[in-house]
C-alpha cells in the first residue's frame, strides 16, 4: 500500500491550529478592490474557521 499524500492545493489554503480547528482566509480579496466598500474589504482581511463536517474533510486532505 502506498503513502497517503498531502493535497497540496488544500494545504496552501487551509491550516490546522493547535486545538485542531481548521483556519482559512476569505476569497474575493485579490483584485477589483476599488469596487468593494471599505467595510467589506476589512471583513475579507480577517481569517475564519471552517466548521462541521467540512473541517473533518479538510483535515483528512492536509494530514501530514
N, CA, C and O atoms as a CHARMM CRD file, in Angstrom:
* protein
*
  256
    1    1 UNK  N      0.83300  -1.17900   0.00000 PROA 1      0.00000
    2    1 UNK  CA     0.00000   0.00000   0.00000 PROA 1      0.00000
    3    1 UNK  C      0.87900   1.24500   0.00000 PROA 1      0.00000
    4    1 UNK  O      1.85500   1.32400   0.74600 PROA 1      0.00000
    5    2 UNK  N      0.52800   2.21800  -0.84100 PROA 2      0.00000
    6    2 UNK  CA     1.34200   3.41700  -0.98500 PROA 2      0.00000
    7    2 UNK  C      1.15100   4.40800   0.14900 PROA 2      0.00000
    8    2 UNK  O      0.30700   4.23200   1.02700 PROA 2      0.00000
    9    3 UNK  N      1.95300   5.44300   0.10300 PROA 3      0.00000
   10    3 UNK  CA     1.86600   6.50200   1.10200 PROA 3      0.00000
   11    3 UNK  C      0.61400   7.34000   0.88100 PROA 3      0.00000
   12    3 UNK  O      0.13000   7.46100  -0.24500 PROA 3      0.00000
   13    4 UNK  N      0.09500   7.91500   1.95600 PROA 4      0.00000
   14    4 UNK  CA    -1.00600   8.87100   1.84900 PROA 4      0.00000
   15    4 UNK  C     -0.38300  10.24300   1.67300 PROA 4      0.00000
   16    4 UNK  O      0.37900  10.69900   2.52500 PROA 4      0.00000
   17    5 UNK  N     -0.70700  10.90100   0.56900 PROA 5      0.00000
   18    5 UNK  CA    -0.06200  12.16400   0.25700 PROA 5      0.00000
   19    5 UNK  C     -0.94100  13.35000   0.64400 PROA 5      0.00000
   20    5 UNK  O     -2.16800  13.26000   0.65900 PROA 5      0.00000
   21    6 UNK  N     -0.28800  14.44400   0.95000 PROA 6      0.00000
   22    6 UNK  CA    -0.97400  15.69000   1.27600 PROA 6      0.00000
   23    6 UNK  C     -1.53700  16.30900   0.00900 PROA 6      0.00000
   24    6 UNK  O     -0.85800  16.35200  -1.01700 PROA 6      0.00000
   25    7 UNK  N     -2.76700  16.78700   0.07200 PROA 7      0.00000
   26    7 UNK  CA    -3.37400  17.50400  -1.04600 PROA 7      0.00000
   27    7 UNK  C     -2.83600  18.92900  -1.01800 PROA 7      0.00000
   28    7 UNK  O     -3.26000  19.73700  -0.19100 PROA 7      0.00000
   29    8 UNK  N     -1.90300  19.24200  -1.91600 PROA 8      0.00000
   30    8 UNK  CA    -1.13100  20.47200  -1.84000 PROA 8      0.00000
   31    8 UNK  C     -1.97900  21.71800  -2.04200 PROA 8      0.00000
   32    8 UNK  O     -1.71300  22.74600  -1.42000 PROA 8      0.00000
   33    9 UNK  N     -3.00000  21.65100  -2.90100 PROA 9      0.00000
   34    9 UNK  CA    -3.85800  22.81900  -3.11300 PROA 9      0.00000
   35    9 UNK  C     -4.61500  23.17000  -1.83600 PROA 9      0.00000
   36    9 UNK  O     -4.79400  24.34800  -1.52600 PROA 9      0.00000
   37   10 UNK  N     -5.05300  22.17200  -1.10300 PROA 10     0.00000
   38   10 UNK  CA    -5.75000  22.42400   0.15700 PROA 10     0.00000
   39   10 UNK  C     -4.78000  22.89300   1.23300 PROA 10     0.00000
   40   10 UNK  O     -5.13000  23.73400   2.06100 PROA 10     0.00000
   41   11 UNK  N     -3.57400  22.35900   1.22700 PROA 11     0.00000
   42   11 UNK  CA    -2.58400  22.72900   2.23800 PROA 11     0.00000
   43   11 UNK  C     -2.19200  24.19200   2.11600 PROA 11     0.00000
   44   11 UNK  O     -1.82800  24.81700   3.11200 PROA 11     0.00000
   45   12 UNK  N     -2.26200  24.75600   0.89100 PROA 12     0.00000
   46   12 UNK  CA    -1.93500  26.16400   0.69900 PROA 12     0.00000
   47   12 UNK  C     -3.05700  27.07600   1.16500 PROA 12     0.00000
   48   12 UNK  O     -2.81200  28.24100   1.47800 PROA 12     0.00000
   49   13 UNK  N     -4.27400  26.57400   1.21600 PROA 13     0.00000
   50   13 UNK  CA    -5.43600  27.41000   1.53500 PROA 13     0.00000
   51   13 UNK  C     -5.91000  27.28600   2.97600 PROA 13     0.00000
   52   13 UNK  O     -6.55300  28.19800   3.49600 PROA 13     0.00000
   53   14 UNK  N     -5.60000  26.17200   3.62600 PROA 14     0.00000
   54   14 UNK  CA    -6.08900  25.91500   4.97600 PROA 14     0.00000
   55   14 UNK  C     -4.92400  25.56200   5.88500 PROA 14     0.00000
   56   14 UNK  O     -3.89900  25.05100   5.43200 PROA 14     0.00000
   57   15 UNK  N     -5.09300  25.84300   7.18600 PROA 15     0.00000
   58   15 UNK  CA    -4.10000  25.40600   8.16300 PROA 15     0.00000
   59   15 UNK  C     -4.83700  24.94500   9.41400 PROA 15     0.00000
   60   15 UNK  O     -5.93700  25.41500   9.70500 PROA 15     0.00000
   61   16 UNK  N     -4.23000  24.03100  10.14500 PROA 16     0.00000
   62   16 UNK  CA    -4.83100  23.48100  11.35100 PROA 16     0.00000
   63   16 UNK  C     -4.15300  24.12900  12.55000 PROA 16     0.00000
   64   16 UNK  O     -2.92600  24.16300  12.63200 PROA 16     0.00000
   65   17 UNK  N     -4.95400  24.64200  13.48100 PROA 17     0.00000
   66   17 UNK  CA    -4.41700  25.28800  14.67400 PROA 17     0.00000
   67   17 UNK  C     -4.00800  24.23400  15.69500 PROA 17     0.00000
   68   17 UNK  O     -4.20800  23.03900  15.48000 PROA 17     0.00000
   69   18 UNK  N     -3.44300  24.67800  16.78400 PROA 18     0.00000
   70   18 UNK  CA    -3.02300  23.76000  17.82700 PROA 18     0.00000
   71   18 UNK  C     -4.18100  23.01200  18.46800 PROA 18     0.00000
   72   18 UNK  O     -4.01800  21.88100  18.92600 PROA 18     0.00000
   73   19 UNK  N     -5.35200  23.64400  18.50000 PROA 19     0.00000
   74   19 UNK  CA    -6.52600  22.99800  19.08600 PROA 19     0.00000
   75   19 UNK  C     -7.24800  22.09600  18.09700 PROA 19     0.00000
   76   19 UNK  O     -8.22200  21.43900  18.46500 PROA 19     0.00000
   77   20 UNK  N     -6.79000  22.05100  16.84700 PROA 20     0.00000
   78   20 UNK  CA    -7.40300  21.17900  15.85600 PROA 20     0.00000
   79   20 UNK  C     -8.43000  21.85800  14.97600 PROA 20     0.00000
   80   20 UNK  O     -9.03900  21.20700  14.12600 PROA 20     0.00000
   81   21 UNK  N     -8.63800  23.16900  15.16100 PROA 21     0.00000
   82   21 UNK  CA    -9.56500  23.88900  14.28500 PROA 21     0.00000
   83   21 UNK  C     -8.89400  24.13400  12.93800 PROA 21     0.00000
   84   21 UNK  O     -7.67100  24.24500  12.85300 PROA 21     0.00000
   85   22 UNK  N     -9.70700  24.21700  11.88900 PROA 22     0.00000
   86   22 UNK  CA    -9.19100  24.46900  10.54700 PROA 22     0.00000
   87   22 UNK  C     -9.41600  25.93600  10.22500 PROA 22     0.00000
   88   22 UNK  O    -10.54900  26.41800  10.26100 PROA 22     0.00000
   89   23 UNK  N     -8.33900  26.64800   9.90800 PROA 23     0.00000
   90   23 UNK  CA    -8.38600  28.07100   9.65400 PROA 23     0.00000
   91   23 UNK  C     -8.28100  28.32600   8.15600 PROA 23     0.00000
   92   23 UNK  O     -7.54800  27.63100   7.45200 PROA 23     0.00000
   93   24 UNK  N     -9.02200  29.33200   7.66700 PROA 24     0.00000
   94   24 UNK  CA    -8.98100  29.67500   6.25000 PROA 24     0.00000
   95   24 UNK  C     -9.03800  31.19000   6.09300 PROA 24     0.00000
   96   24 UNK  O     -9.41200  31.90800   7.02000 PROA 24     0.00000
   97   25 UNK  N     -8.66700  31.65900   4.92400 PROA 25     0.00000
   98   25 UNK  CA    -8.81200  33.05900   4.58400 PROA 25     0.00000
   99   25 UNK  C     -9.99600  33.24000   3.65400 PROA 25     0.00000
  100   25 UNK  O    -10.45800  32.28300   3.03300 PROA 25     0.00000
  101   26 UNK  N    -10.48600  34.46600   3.55800 PROA 26     0.00000
  102   26 UNK  CA   -11.61800  34.73400   2.68000 PROA 26     0.00000
  103   26 UNK  C    -11.16600  34.88600   1.22800 PROA 26     0.00000
  104   26 UNK  O    -10.02400  35.25100   0.94700 PROA 26     0.00000
  105   27 UNK  N    -12.08200  34.59900   0.32800 PROA 27     0.00000
  106   27 UNK  CA   -11.82800  34.81800  -1.09300 PROA 27     0.00000
  107   27 UNK  C    -12.27400  36.23300  -1.47500 PROA 27     0.00000
  108   27 UNK  O    -12.77500  36.97400  -0.62900 PROA 27     0.00000
  109   28 UNK  N    -12.09500  36.60100  -2.72500 PROA 28     0.00000
  110   28 UNK  CA   -12.51300  37.89700  -3.29300 PROA 28     0.00000
  111   28 UNK  C    -11.74200  39.07500  -2.70300 PROA 28     0.00000
  112   28 UNK  O    -12.28500  40.17400  -2.59900 PROA 28     0.00000
  113   29 UNK  N    -10.49300  38.86300  -2.31700 PROA 29     0.00000
  114   29 UNK  CA    -9.71300  39.97200  -1.77700 PROA 29     0.00000
  115   29 UNK  C     -8.39700  40.12900  -2.53700 PROA 29     0.00000
  116   29 UNK  O     -7.38900  40.54300  -1.96400 PROA 29     0.00000
  117   30 UNK  N     -8.41000  39.79800  -3.82700 PROA 30     0.00000
  118   30 UNK  CA    -7.20000  39.88600  -4.63900 PROA 30     0.00000
  119   30 UNK  C     -7.26300  41.00300  -5.67400 PROA 30     0.00000
  120   30 UNK  O     -6.26900  41.69500  -5.89200 PROA 30     0.00000
  121   31 UNK  N     -8.39300  41.18500  -6.30200 PROA 31     0.00000
  122   31 UNK  CA    -8.49900  42.19200  -7.35700 PROA 31     0.00000
  123   31 UNK  C     -9.89300  42.79700  -7.36100 PROA 31     0.00000
  124   31 UNK  O    -10.79300  42.32800  -6.66300 PROA 31     0.00000
  125   32 UNK  N    -10.05700  43.83700  -8.15300 PROA 32     0.00000
  126   32 UNK  CA   -11.30400  44.62300  -8.21000 PROA 32     0.00000
  127   32 UNK  C    -11.65700  45.18900  -6.84300 PROA 32     0.00000
  128   32 UNK  O    -12.82600  45.22200  -6.45700 PROA 32     0.00000
  129   33 UNK  N    -10.64100  45.63200  -6.11500 PROA 33     0.00000
  130   33 UNK  CA   -10.87100  46.13600  -4.77100 PROA 33     0.00000
  131   33 UNK  C    -11.45500  47.53600  -4.77700 PROA 33     0.00000
  132   33 UNK  O    -12.00600  47.97700  -3.76900 PROA 33     0.00000
  133   34 UNK  N    -11.34700  48.24600  -5.89900 PROA 34     0.00000
  134   34 UNK  CA   -11.93300  49.58000  -5.99100 PROA 34     0.00000
  135   34 UNK  C    -13.44600  49.55000  -6.02100 PROA 34     0.00000
  136   34 UNK  O    -14.09100  50.55300  -5.71700 PROA 34     0.00000
  137   35 UNK  N    -14.02300  48.41200  -6.38300 PROA 35     0.00000
  138   35 UNK  CA   -15.47600  48.29600  -6.45500 PROA 35     0.00000
  139   35 UNK  C    -16.10100  47.93400  -5.10900 PROA 35     0.00000
  140   35 UNK  O    -17.30900  48.08200  -4.92500 PROA 35     0.00000
  141   36 UNK  N    -15.29000  47.46400  -4.18000 PROA 36     0.00000
  142   36 UNK  CA   -15.81100  46.99600  -2.89700 PROA 36     0.00000
  143   36 UNK  C    -15.64900  48.10600  -1.85700 PROA 36     0.00000
  144   36 UNK  O    -14.65100  48.82600  -1.86200 PROA 36     0.00000
  145   37 UNK  N    -16.63300  48.24000  -0.96900 PROA 37     0.00000
  146   37 UNK  CA   -16.52600  49.27900   0.04700 PROA 37     0.00000
  147   37 UNK  C    -15.56900  48.84600   1.15800 PROA 37     0.00000
  148   37 UNK  O    -15.19600  47.67800   1.26400 PROA 37     0.00000
  149   38 UNK  N    -15.18400  49.82500   1.98400 PROA 38     0.00000
  150   38 UNK  CA   -14.13700  49.60700   2.97200 PROA 38     0.00000
  151   38 UNK  C    -14.52400  48.55300   3.99700 PROA 38     0.00000
  152   38 UNK  O    -13.67900  47.76700   4.42500 PROA 38     0.00000
  153   39 UNK  N    -15.78700  48.52700   4.39500 PROA 39     0.00000
  154   39 UNK  CA   -16.24300  47.55900   5.39600 PROA 39     0.00000
  155   39 UNK  C    -16.11200  46.13500   4.87000 PROA 39     0.00000
  156   39 UNK  O    -15.68700  45.23600   5.59600 PROA 39     0.00000
  157   40 UNK  N    -16.47500  45.93100   3.61400 PROA 40     0.00000
  158   40 UNK  CA   -16.39000  44.59800   3.01900 PROA 40     0.00000
  159   40 UNK  C    -14.94600  44.13500   2.93300 PROA 40     0.00000
  160   40 UNK  O    -14.63600  42.98900   3.26000 PROA 40     0.00000
  161   41 UNK  N    -14.05400  45.03000   2.48900 PROA 41     0.00000
  162   41 UNK  CA   -12.64000  44.66100   2.37800 PROA 41     0.00000
  163   41 UNK  C    -12.02700  44.38100   3.74800 PROA 41     0.00000
  164   41 UNK  O    -11.18100  43.49600   3.87800 PROA 41     0.00000
  165   42 UNK  N    -12.44300  45.12300   4.76400 PROA 42     0.00000
  166   42 UNK  CA   -11.92900  44.91600   6.11300 PROA 42     0.00000
  167   42 UNK  C    -12.33900  43.54900   6.64700 PROA 42     0.00000
  168   42 UNK  O    -11.54300  42.87600   7.30200 PROA 42     0.00000
  169   43 UNK  N    -13.56800  43.13500   6.37300 PROA 43     0.00000
  170   43 UNK  CA   -14.02100  41.82900   6.82800 PROA 43     0.00000
  171   43 UNK  C    -13.38800  40.68600   6.03400 PROA 43     0.00000
  172   43 UNK  O    -13.20700  39.58900   6.56200 PROA 43     0.00000
  173   44 UNK  N    -13.05300  40.94000   4.77500 PROA 44     0.00000
  174   44 UNK  CA   -12.39400  39.91000   3.97900 PROA 44     0.00000
  175   44 UNK  C    -10.95200  39.68200   4.41800 PROA 44     0.00000
  176   44 UNK  O    -10.39300  38.61400   4.17100 PROA 44     0.00000
  177   45 UNK  N    -10.34300  40.67200   5.06500 PROA 45     0.00000
  178   45 UNK  CA    -8.96100  40.52200   5.53700 PROA 45     0.00000
  179   45 UNK  C     -8.84000  39.50800   6.65200 PROA 45     0.00000
  180   45 UNK  O     -7.82500  38.81900   6.75700 PROA 45     0.00000
  181   46 UNK  N     -9.86400  39.40400   7.49000 PROA 46     0.00000
  182   46 UNK  CA    -9.77400  38.54600   8.66500 PROA 46     0.00000
  183   46 UNK  C     -9.88700  37.07200   8.27700 PROA 46     0.00000
  184   46 UNK  O    -10.44600  36.73400   7.23400 PROA 46     0.00000
  185   47 UNK  N     -9.35900  36.21800   9.11900 PROA 47     0.00000
  186   47 UNK  CA    -9.47100  34.78300   8.90200 PROA 47     0.00000
  187   47 UNK  C    -10.79800  34.25100   9.41400 PROA 47     0.00000
  188   47 UNK  O    -11.57700  34.96900  10.04200 PROA 47     0.00000
  189   48 UNK  N    -11.03600  32.98900   9.13600 PROA 48     0.00000
  190   48 UNK  CA   -12.28800  32.35800   9.54100 PROA 48     0.00000
  191   48 UNK  C    -11.98900  30.89500   9.85000 PROA 48     0.00000
  192   48 UNK  O    -11.01300  30.33200   9.35200 PROA 48     0.00000
  193   49 UNK  N    -12.83200  30.29000  10.67100 PROA 49     0.00000
  194   49 UNK  CA   -12.69900  28.87200  10.97700 PROA 49     0.00000
  195   49 UNK  C    -13.72800  28.08100  10.18200 PROA 49     0.00000
  196   49 UNK  O    -14.88500  28.48400  10.07000 PROA 49     0.00000
  197   50 UNK  N    -13.29800  26.95900   9.63600 PROA 50     0.00000
  198   50 UNK  CA   -14.20600  26.05200   8.94200 PROA 50     0.00000
  199   50 UNK  C    -14.91800  25.22600  10.00300 PROA 50     0.00000
  200   50 UNK  O    -14.29600  24.80900  10.98000 PROA 50     0.00000
  201   51 UNK  N    -16.20400  24.98600   9.82600 PROA 51     0.00000
  202   51 UNK  CA   -16.93000  24.24700  10.85600 PROA 51     0.00000
  203   51 UNK  C    -17.58200  23.00000  10.29600 PROA 51     0.00000
  204   51 UNK  O    -17.79600  22.86800   9.09100 PROA 51     0.00000
  205   52 UNK  N    -17.89000  22.09500  11.19900 PROA 52     0.00000
  206   52 UNK  CA   -18.65700  20.91300  10.86000 PROA 52     0.00000
  207   52 UNK  C    -17.89700  19.84500  10.10500 PROA 52     0.00000
  208   52 UNK  O    -16.69100  19.66400  10.27800 PROA 52     0.00000
  209   53 UNK  N    -18.63200  19.14500   9.26500 PROA 53     0.00000
  210   53 UNK  CA   -18.09900  18.01800   8.51000 PROA 53     0.00000
  211   53 UNK  C    -17.01900  18.46100   7.53300 PROA 53     0.00000
  212   53 UNK  O    -16.08800  17.70700   7.24900 PROA 53     0.00000
  213   54 UNK  N    -17.14000  19.69400   7.01300 PROA 54     0.00000
  214   54 UNK  CA   -16.15000  20.18800   6.05400 PROA 54     0.00000
  215   54 UNK  C    -14.76600  20.26700   6.69300 PROA 54     0.00000
  216   54 UNK  O    -13.76300  20.00700   6.02800 PROA 54     0.00000
  217   55 UNK  N    -14.70300  20.62200   7.96800 PROA 55     0.00000
  218   55 UNK  CA   -13.41500  20.69900   8.65700 PROA 55     0.00000
  219   55 UNK  C    -12.76700  19.31900   8.74600 PROA 55     0.00000
  220   55 UNK  O    -11.55100  19.19000   8.60300 PROA 55     0.00000
  221   56 UNK  N    -13.56900  18.30000   8.98100 PROA 56     0.00000
  222   56 UNK  CA   -13.03100  16.93900   9.05200 PROA 56     0.00000
  223   56 UNK  C    -12.49700  16.49800   7.69600 PROA 56     0.00000
  224   56 UNK  O    -11.46700  15.82800   7.61800 PROA 56     0.00000
  225   57 UNK  N    -13.19600  16.87300   6.62800 PROA 57     0.00000
  226   57 UNK  CA   -12.73800  16.52100   5.28400 PROA 57     0.00000
  227   57 UNK  C    -11.42100  17.21000   4.95600 PROA 57     0.00000
  228   57 UNK  O    -10.51600  16.59200   4.39600 PROA 57     0.00000
  229   58 UNK  N    -11.31500  18.47400   5.29900 PROA 58     0.00000
  230   58 UNK  CA   -10.08500  19.22400   5.00300 PROA 58     0.00000
  231   58 UNK  C     -8.92900  18.69900   5.84000 PROA 58     0.00000
  232   58 UNK  O     -7.80300  18.59400   5.35300 PROA 58     0.00000
  233   59 UNK  N     -9.20500  18.37000   7.10000 PROA 59     0.00000
  234   59 UNK  CA    -8.15300  17.81100   7.95600 PROA 59     0.00000
  235   59 UNK  C     -7.60400  16.52200   7.37700 PROA 59     0.00000
  236   59 UNK  O     -6.40700  16.25400   7.48000 PROA 59     0.00000
  237   60 UNK  N     -8.47000  15.71800   6.76500 PROA 60     0.00000
  238   60 UNK  CA    -8.02200  14.46900   6.13900 PROA 60     0.00000
  239   60 UNK  C     -7.17000  14.73800   4.91200 PROA 60     0.00000
  240   60 UNK  O     -6.24200  13.98300   4.62200 PROA 60     0.00000
  241   61 UNK  N     -7.47900  15.82000   4.17900 PROA 61     0.00000
  242   61 UNK  CA    -6.71400  16.14800   2.97700 PROA 61     0.00000
  243   61 UNK  C     -5.31500  16.65100   3.30500 PROA 61     0.00000
  244   61 UNK  O     -4.36000  16.34600   2.59100 PROA 61     0.00000
  245   62 UNK  N     -5.18900  17.42400   4.38700 PROA 62     0.00000
  246   62 UNK  CA    -3.90800  18.06100   4.65400 PROA 62     0.00000
  247   62 UNK  C     -3.14100  17.40700   5.80000 PROA 62     0.00000
  248   62 UNK  O     -2.22500  18.01100   6.35700 PROA 62     0.00000
  249   63 UNK  N     -3.51000  16.18000   6.15400 PROA 63     0.00000
  250   63 UNK  CA    -2.76500  15.48400   7.19300 PROA 63     0.00000
  251   63 UNK  C     -1.33200  15.26900   6.73600 PROA 63     0.00000
  252   63 UNK  O     -1.05400  15.17000   5.54100 PROA 63     0.00000
  253   64 UNK  N     -0.43800  15.20000   7.69400 PROA 64     0.00000
  254   64 UNK  CA     0.99400  15.10300   7.38200 PROA 64     0.00000
  255   64 UNK  C      1.42900  13.65200   7.30400 PROA 64     0.00000
  256   64 UNK  O      2.60100  13.37100   7.05000 PROA 64     0.00000
